């Protein structure tokens, strides 16, 4: 499967999308009770912020009917365990741990990026303040490792070690992303940007797949291959996300058109354009050198990215990364029919158009 492999009616992708939605719903059903039980162990002030962030309580502590994200990462853990012949039920704690780490990054990212909304309501830091949101994120990371370490399963210790190493890589990716913002628009290379995206996005998807493999009793080579699958799918995901950040429909994204350009983000399509050596690259660099971009400037920047080849490059690169992901998956699961759930999830997250 690649991101270009569809028929004219699109029925294959629609079917994969329906399969993925069903997988995500099942992951929610089994992982949410585990997450709630884990959050219940936090001290009350931290628990209050965490429950709000997950969408399960209002700011005043009243129950809320929110859903804590799509559960892509927990679903990858469970699907990976199943693809390698394991019992997904044995990997529920690992799936919850990965989701706790993901939400640790979201709490911190919202602070760093000064994002004021998430999942349709104010972000935790805008409601409870930066210090409470920051330390709650820290607590979620520690809780994730505690959840794994406390479990009596042969995979528990190696899973905790792998997740801990992943957190370090995530932090390095976040640091690199922030450092890019301080550099001249044309000083960031495409290689640096891809490495940052792999650390910041691909690492946790790879870790999710690797943890599923560990809980299935897989060998070192299979675990590494599953990690490679998740990382490459994660890069494809980030490329699509960056395209949406420029050309996404505001009615579906909830953000203004070109929001990433207005924020001067050095996303992958932007860096591809800036390093293209074209006249449009110079135009884009000049626009990015301005402190503020108005609506016309954002439209000009989007046009410059497209004319410099940034949009086409990102689309082709996403397809290439998905091809690499499937190759990695085939090394761990030679019969790709057994990996149908993983392929459906990967195609779902890289086929978004909103």
N, C-alpha and C positions, 0 to 999 in steps of 0.2 A: 504494500500500500504506500502511495505517496500522496502529497497534497494536490497532485494534478490528475489523479486517477478516478475520474467520474464520468458517467455517461451523460448524454445530453439532457436527460430528464432530471438528473440529480437524485434519482431514487436510491442509489447506493448510499450516498451521504446522508439522506434523510433517514434511511434505515439505521445506519450507524449512530446517528444522533439520537434516535429513539432508544436504541440499545444502551447508549451511554447514559441517558437520562434515567433509565431504569436502574442501571448499576449505581449511579450516584444516589438515587433514592434508597436503595438497599444499604449502601454504606452509611447514609444518614441514620437509617433505622437502627443499625447495630452499634454505631460509634457514638451517637449522641448520648445515650444513657451512660456510657463509660465516661465521656467527657464531663457530664454533669456530676457524676460521682467524684471524679478527680477534682473538679473545681470546688466541690463542697468541702474539701480538706483544707482549702486556703483560709487564712485569717479573714475575718469578716470584711474589713475595709478593702482588702485586695479582691476578695470574692465579689464584692459589689461592683467594682469596676470591670472585672472579667465577665460577669454575667451580663452586664450592660453591653460590653463589646461584642459578645457572642450573639446578642439579640434576644436573650431570654428574660431580661428584666428591663424595666424602664429605669431612668436615673434615680427615681425615688424608691426603687426596690419592688415595685408592683410587677407581677408576672407579665411578660410580653410574648407575643406569638411569632417572634422573628426566627429566621433560619440562618444558622451560622455559616454562610458561604455555600459553595457548591460541593464541598467534600471531595474534590478531585484527588488530593493527596492520600487521604484514607482509602479511597476507592482503588488507587494504584497499589497500595500495600496489599489489600485483600485480593485483588485480581492477580497480582504477581504470585502470591502464595498458591492460589488455585491453579495458575498456569503451570507451576512446577510440581503439581501433584500433592500439595499440602492442604491442610485444613484451614480455611480462612478464619474460622472461629478462634483458632489459636493465636491469630495475629491481630485481634481487635485492640488489645492494649497498645501494640506497636502502631497501629493506625491512629489511635487517639494521641499517642505521643508525637507523631509527625504533625498532626493538626494543631497540637499545642505549640509546637515550635513555629509553625506557619503563622499562628496568631500572635506570637511574640514578635515576629518580624513586622506584622501589620501595625501593631500598636506603636512600635518604634518608627516605622516608615511614615506613619501619619504625622508624627511629631517632626521628624526631619524635613518632610516635604510641606509641612504646614497645611495638610489637607484638612478640610473642615467637615467633610461628609464621607461616610462609608456605609454601604448597604442601605442607602436612603434615609439616614438620620445622622445627627452630629457625631463626629468622632469623639472617642473617649477623652482625649486630652482637652477638647473644647468644653466638655461637660465637667470633668473632675480636676482639670489642671494638668500641666505637664509632669510634675513630680509623681502624682498618683498613677498616671498612665504609664510612665516610664518604669516604675518599680513593679507594676503589675505585669508588664511585658517580661521583665527579669524573672518574676515568679513563675510565669508560664513556662519559660525555658527550663528552669530548675525542676519544675513539676514534671515536665516531659521525661527528663532523665531519671527522676525518682520513680516514675511509673514503670519504666523499663527495668531499672535495677532491682525493684522490689518483687518482680515477677519470677516465679520458679519455672523457668523454661531454659533449655540448653542454649537458645539463641539470645537470651536476655543480655548477657554481658557483651558479646560482640555487637549486638544491635545498639546498646547504649554507647559503646565506644564509637561506632560509626556515626550515630546521630550527633554526638558531641563534636566530632571532627567536622561534621557538616555545618554545625552552628558557627564554628570558627571561620569556615569558608564563606558562609553567608555574610558574616560581619566584614570580612575582607572585601567582598563584592560591594557591600553598602559603602564602605570607606572609599573604594575606588570611584564609585558613582558620584559621591559627594566631591571628591577631589577633581573629577572632570569638570565640574561646574565652575571651578576657579581658574581653569586653564583657558587659553585663547581658543576660540572655536576651531581653528585649523591645526591645533597642536595635539589633538586626540586622534590616535590611529585606529583604524578599523579592527586590527588585531587586539588592541587593548580593550576596545568596546565589546568585542565578542567574548574575551576572557572574563570581563566584568559580568556580562549577562549570564555566562555559564555559572559563575560563582553565586550570583544573586538570585537566579531563577532556576537554572538547570540542576544545581547541586541538590536541592531539596526534593525535586521530582526523582532524581536518580537515587537518592537515599531511600525514598519511599519504596521504590521498586526493589532495591537491594534488601531492605528490611523484610519485605514479603518473601523474597527468596531465602533469607536466613531462617525464617520461621517455617519454611517448607523443608528445611534440612538440606538445602542445595550446597554444592561445593563452591570453593573459592572462585573458580573460573565462571561458573554460572552467576554467582552474585555480582562479579565484576561486569559481566555482560548485561545483566539487568540494570546495573547502575548506568552503564553507557547508554542503554535504551532511554532511560528516564532523562538523562542529561541532554541528549540530542532532541528528544521530544520537547524538553523544556526550552531549549534554544529556539525551536520552531514556534513554540508558544509565545516567547518574548518578541520574536520578529513580527508575528501577527499582532500582538498587543501594541507594538510600536507603530505599526501601520494604522491601527485603530485610533491611536493617540493623535494622529494627524488627520486622517480622512474618515473617522467614524461618524456615524449619524448621531447628532446630539440628542435626538428623541429616544435613542436606544442606549447611549453611553451615559446620559445624564450630565455630560460636560460640554462646554462650548466647542464648536468645530476648531480644530487646530490647537487644542488646549496645551499639548506638549510643546508646540512651537512658541506659544505665548509665554510659556515658562522657561524658554531657552534650553529645553532638555536636549542633551546630546544623545538622542536615541540612535538605534542602528541605522535606519534609513537616512537620518540627518548626517551622521558621520560618514556614511557611504557617499553622500552628495558632497560634503565638505572636502573629502579627500579625492574627488574625481578629477581635479585639475582643469575643470571647465570654467567658463565665464559665469555659469550659474553658481558654482561653488564660491566664487568671489562675492557674488551678490548675496548669497546666503550668509557668508561670514560677516559681511557688512551689516546685515539686518540683525544678526545675533550679537553684534557689538553694541547695539543700542540698548539702553537700560529698559525701555518699555516698547512693546509692539502693539499697535492698534489693530483693529479688524482688517484694514487694508494691508498692513504690513504682514499679518499672519497669512493672508491669502497669497501675497507675493512670496513669502517663504515656502508655503506649500507648493506653489508652482515651481519654484527654484529647485526644491528637492526632487520633484517629479522629472523636470527637464534634465537635471544632472544625473538621472538614472537611479536615484535612491529608492524609489518605489519599486521599480522592476527588479533591482538587485535584492531587496528584502523579500519579495515574493519568490524569486528563484532560490534564494538561500534557505527560506523556510521549507521549500520542497526538497532541497538537497539534505537538510538536516533530518527531515522525516524519513528519507531514504536510508540515511545512516542509522537512524533509530531502529528501523525495521531490520536492518542487517545485524545490529547488535542483539536484537531480540531473537533472531533466528539462531544465533550462537548458543543461546540459553535454552530455547524451545524450538528445536528443529521443525516440529510439526506446528506450523503457525495456526492451524485450526484450534489448537489448545490455547492459543494466545488471543483468541477473538475478543475477549473482554478488554485486554490491554490495547489492542489496535483500535477498538471502538472508542475508548477513552482518549487515546492520543489524537485520533481524528477529530473527536468532538472539540477538544481544547484548541486545536489549530485550524478549525473551520469556522470560528466565530466571525460574524460580520457586523458586530455592534460594539 
